[in-house]
Amino acid sequence: MLPDAGTFARQVAGLGVSNSDQIIVYDTVGIFSAARVWWMFKAMGHAPVAVLDGGLPAWQRAGGDMDSGPARPAAGRFSAALDRRLRATCADVKAALAAGTTAIVDARPAARFNGEAPEPRPGLAMGHNAGGHQHSVYGCH
């Protein structure tokens, strides 16, 4: 779910991103996948990153400039280092559940949480247990 630091650095540098850049992420819905990208940059130690409030729809409503066609940015220079405080391992989740000291928030849509819609990743159990947590807590058995 999170690439290693070297892979992340190579991929974003290939998109023209450098460590000195302020990054603003957005998506076409408003706020769907942009928050995930924001978190990935934060987890890789890049502080100057923000989510565009309202995403692309808000930008278009505000009359923001748009380009079309393929982007061909020059390669950037990006180095990454995982900030381990911004992710939890399976052991961390199990310990938190056992201790009851940490709130674990399930951000899936209601239909997936209730087991009414299939999980997009193969092998992931549908729904949640009586404690409100997904059966396998995202692969932690």
Secondary structure as UniProt FT lines:
FT   HELIX           5..14
FT   TURN            15..16
FT   TURN            19..20
FT   STRAND          23..25
FT   HELIX           34..43
FT   TURN            44..45
FT   STRAND          49..51
FT   TURN            53..54
FT   HELIX           55..61
FT   TURN            62..63
FT   HELIX           84..86
FT   HELIX           90..99
FT   HELIX           110..113
FT   TURN            114..115
FT   TURN            122..123
FT   TURN            130..131
FT   TURN            135..139
//
